[in-house]
Amino acid sequence: MKNFTVIYMAPAAGMEEWMKKPEAERKDEEAKMKADWDAWVLAHKDSILNTIALGKTKRVSASGVEDVKNDMMLSSYVQGESAEAVAELFKDHPHFGIPGATIEIMEARQM
């Protein structure tokens, strides 16, 4: 089995729009997405090693440190035979309920 890093992406502008929805409507949609997410994780529990939420971003460069926004929301570490096999797991993921959402999969190897 190989290890993969999975990054759940959602456009920052889309997330800002999402937060402008009436709270009751947003909470209902979030509850449904969480239930769908939990069911998806249970169905794929043998492959998913962990999932974490990503917080605010600091960018460090030769010019210094700055606060920035990017489209990364969450990450998971997943085991699978190949990137293609892992991608198949994610084809029906509830994350796609977020407008413009994507999922990126990269093999993770020791350096």
Phi and psi restraints in degrees (value plus and minus 20) as a CYANA .aco file:
   2 LYS   PHI    -124.0   -84.0
   2 LYS   PSI     141.1   181.1
   3 ASN   PHI    -125.6   -85.6
   3 ASN   PSI     125.5   165.5
   4 PHE   PHI    -155.8  -115.8
   4 PHE   PSI     123.0   163.0
   5 THR   PHI    -117.0   -77.0
   5 THR   PSI     109.9   149.9
   6 VAL   PHI    -136.3   -96.3
   6 VAL   PSI     104.8   144.8
   7 ILE   PHI    -132.7   -92.7
   7 ILE   PSI     104.5   144.5
   8 TYR   PHI    -112.4   -72.4
   8 TYR   PSI      97.5   137.5
   9 MET   PHI    -127.5   -87.5
   9 MET   PSI     124.9   164.9
  10 ALA   PHI    -170.3  -130.3
  10 ALA   PSI     109.3   149.3
  11 PRO   PHI     -75.1   -35.1
  11 PRO   PSI     110.1   150.1
  12 ALA   PHI     -76.2   -36.2
  12 ALA   PSI     -60.4   -20.4
  13 ALA   PHI     -83.4   -43.4
  13 ALA   PSI     -58.3   -18.3
  14 GLY   PHI     -85.6   -45.6
  14 GLY   PSI     -57.1   -17.1
  15 MET   PHI     -88.6   -48.6
  15 MET   PSI     -56.4   -16.4
  16 GLU   PHI     -83.1   -43.1
  16 GLU   PSI     -61.4   -21.4
  17 GLU   PHI     -84.2   -44.2
  17 GLU   PSI     -61.6   -21.6
  18 TRP   PHI     -76.3   -36.3
  18 TRP   PSI     -62.3   -22.3
  19 MET   PHI     -90.1   -50.1
  19 MET   PSI     -35.8     4.2
  20 LYS   PHI    -103.0   -63.0
  20 LYS   PSI     -32.4     7.6
  21 LYS   PHI     -83.2   -43.2
  21 LYS   PSI     133.5   173.5
  22 PRO   PHI     -75.7   -35.7
  22 PRO   PSI     118.0   158.0
  23 GLU   PHI     -75.7   -35.7
  23 GLU   PSI     -62.3   -22.3
  24 ALA   PHI     -82.5   -42.5
  24 ALA   PSI     -63.1   -23.1
  25 GLU   PHI     -84.2   -44.2
  25 GLU   PSI     -65.2   -25.2
  26 ARG   PHI     -83.0   -43.0
  26 ARG   PSI     -63.7   -23.7
  27 LYS   PHI     -84.0   -44.0
  27 LYS   PSI     -59.3   -19.3
  28 ASP   PHI     -82.7   -42.7
  28 ASP   PSI     -65.2   -25.2
  29 GLU   PHI     -86.0   -46.0
  29 GLU   PSI     -58.8   -18.8
  30 GLU   PHI     -85.0   -45.0
  30 GLU   PSI     -60.5   -20.5
  31 ALA   PHI     -83.5   -43.5
  31 ALA   PSI     -62.2   -22.2
  32 LYS   PHI     -85.3   -45.3
  32 LYS   PSI     -63.8   -23.8
  33 MET   PHI     -83.1   -43.1
  33 MET   PSI     -59.9   -19.9
  34 LYS   PHI     -84.4   -44.4
  34 LYS   PSI     -62.9   -22.9
  35 ALA   PHI     -82.3   -42.3
  35 ALA   PSI     -63.6   -23.6
  36 ASP   PHI     -84.0   -44.0
  36 ASP   PSI     -60.9   -20.9
  37 TRP   PHI     -81.8   -41.8
  37 TRP   PSI     -69.0   -29.0
  38 ASP   PHI     -79.0   -39.0
  38 ASP   PSI     -61.0   -21.0
  39 ALA   PHI     -85.8   -45.8
  39 ALA   PSI     -60.3   -20.3
  40 TRP   PHI     -83.8   -43.8
  40 TRP   PSI     -65.2   -25.2
  41 VAL   PHI     -81.8   -41.8
  41 VAL   PSI     -63.4   -23.4
  42 LEU   PHI     -80.1   -40.1
  42 LEU   PSI     -61.3   -21.3
  43 ALA   PHI     -87.7   -47.7
  43 ALA   PSI     -42.3    -2.3
  44 HIS   PHI    -140.0  -100.0
  44 HIS   PSI       3.1    43.1
  45 LYS   PHI     -80.1   -40.1
  45 LYS   PSI     -44.5    -4.5
  46 ASP   PHI     -95.2   -55.2
  46 ASP   PSI     -36.1     3.9
  47 SER   PHI    -124.3   -84.3
  47 SER   PSI     -48.7    -8.7
  48 ILE   PHI    -106.3   -66.3
  48 ILE   PSI      96.9   136.9
  49 LEU   PHI    -103.7   -63.7
  49 LEU   PSI     -61.5   -21.5
  50 ASN   PHI    -187.5  -147.5
  50 ASN   PSI     142.9   182.9
  51 THR   PHI    -159.7  -119.7
  51 THR   PSI     115.8   155.8
  52 ILE   PHI    -152.3  -112.3
  52 ILE   PSI     128.6   168.6
  53 ALA   PHI    -103.8   -63.8
  53 ALA   PSI     122.4   162.4
  54 LEU   PHI    -122.3   -82.3
  54 LEU   PSI     115.4   155.4
  55 GLY   PHI    -114.9   -74.9
  55 GLY   PSI    -177.8  -137.8
  56 LYS   PHI     -82.1   -42.1
  56 LYS   PSI     130.9   170.9
  57 THR   PHI    -127.7   -87.7
  57 THR   PSI     114.0   154.0
  58 LYS   PHI    -131.7   -91.7
  58 LYS   PSI     111.6   151.6
  59 ARG   PHI    -126.7   -86.7
  59 ARG   PSI     108.3   148.3
  60 VAL   PHI    -131.3   -91.3
  60 VAL   PSI     108.5   148.5
  61 SER   PHI    -160.6  -120.6
  61 SER   PSI     159.4   199.4
  62 ALA   PHI     -81.6   -41.6
  62 ALA   PSI     -40.4    -0.4
  63 SER   PHI    -105.3   -65.3
  63 SER   PSI     -31.1     8.9
  64 GLY   PHI     110.6   150.6
  64 GLY   PSI    -175.3  -135.3
  65 VAL   PHI    -138.9   -98.9
  65 VAL   PSI     116.1   156.1
  66 GLU   PHI    -162.8  -122.8
  66 GLU   PSI     133.0   173.0
  67 ASP   PHI    -101.6   -61.6
  67 ASP   PSI     113.1   153.1
  68 VAL   PHI    -158.4  -118.4
  68 VAL   PSI     145.1   185.1
  69 LYS   PHI    -134.4   -94.4
  69 LYS   PSI     122.6   162.6
  70 ASN   PHI    -157.0  -117.0
  70 ASN   PSI    -197.4  -157.4
  71 ASP   PHI    -114.4   -74.4
  71 ASP   PSI     -16.2    23.8
  72 MET   PHI    -101.0   -61.0
  72 MET   PSI     107.9   147.9
  73 MET   PHI    -128.0   -88.0
  73 MET   PSI     -66.4   -26.4
  74 LEU   PHI    -163.4  -123.4
  74 LEU   PSI     143.8   183.8
  75 SER   PHI    -161.3  -121.3
  75 SER   PSI     132.5   172.5
  76 SER   PHI    -151.7  -111.7
  76 SER   PSI     134.7   174.7
  77 TYR   PHI    -132.6   -92.6
  77 TYR   PSI     109.3   149.3
  78 VAL   PHI    -152.8  -112.8
  78 VAL   PSI     126.4   166.4
  79 GLN   PHI    -127.1   -87.1
  79 GLN   PSI     122.5   162.5
  80 GLY   PHI    -187.2  -147.2
  80 GLY   PSI     149.6   189.6
  81 GLU   PHI     -92.4   -52.4
  81 GLU   PSI     -53.6   -13.6
  82 SER   PHI    -178.8  -138.8
  82 SER   PSI     146.2   186.2
  83 ALA   PHI     -80.6   -40.6
  83 ALA   PSI     -57.2   -17.2
  84 GLU   PHI     -84.4   -44.4
  84 GLU   PSI     -62.3   -22.3
  85 ALA   PHI     -84.9   -44.9
  85 ALA   PSI     -60.9   -20.9
  86 VAL   PHI     -86.2   -46.2
  86 VAL   PSI     -62.8   -22.8
  87 ALA   PHI     -77.0   -37.0
  87 ALA   PSI     -58.9   -18.9
  88 GLU   PHI     -79.9   -39.9
  88 GLU   PSI     -57.1   -17.1
  89 LEU   PHI     -80.1   -40.1
  89 LEU   PSI     -54.7   -14.7
  90 PHE   PHI    -113.4   -73.4
  90 PHE   PSI     -20.8    19.2
  91 LYS   PHI     -77.7   -37.7
  91 LYS   PSI     -54.2   -14.2
  92 ASP   PHI    -130.2   -90.2
  92 ASP   PSI       7.3    47.3
  93 HIS   PHI     -88.8   -48.8
  93 HIS   PSI     119.2   159.2
  94 PRO   PHI     -81.9   -41.9
  94 PRO   PSI     -37.3     2.7
  95 HIS   PHI     -76.2   -36.2
  95 HIS   PSI     -47.0    -7.0
  96 PHE   PHI     -91.2   -51.2
  96 PHE   PSI     -22.4    17.6
  97 GLY   PHI     -90.6   -50.6
  97 GLY   PSI     -34.8     5.2
  98 ILE   PHI    -107.9   -67.9
  98 ILE   PSI     104.3   144.3
  99 PRO   PHI     -75.4   -35.4
  99 PRO   PSI     109.6   149.6
 100 GLY   PHI      60.4   100.4
 100 GLY   PSI     -17.8    22.2
 101 ALA   PHI     -88.8   -48.8
 101 ALA   PSI     126.0   166.0
 102 THR   PHI    -158.9  -118.9
 102 THR   PSI     147.6   187.6
 103 ILE   PHI    -151.8  -111.8
 103 ILE   PSI     109.3   149.3
 104 GLU   PHI    -132.5   -92.5
 104 GLU   PSI     118.1   158.1
 105 ILE   PHI    -145.1  -105.1
 105 ILE   PSI     107.8   147.8
 106 MET   PHI    -154.6  -114.6
 106 MET   PSI     116.5   156.5
 107 GLU   PHI     -85.8   -45.8
 107 GLU   PSI     118.8   158.8
 108 ALA   PHI    -132.0   -92.0
 108 ALA   PSI     102.1   142.1
 109 ARG   PHI    -147.0  -107.0
 109 ARG   PSI     131.0   171.0
 110 GLN   PHI     -84.6   -44.6
 110 GLN   PSI     122.0   162.0
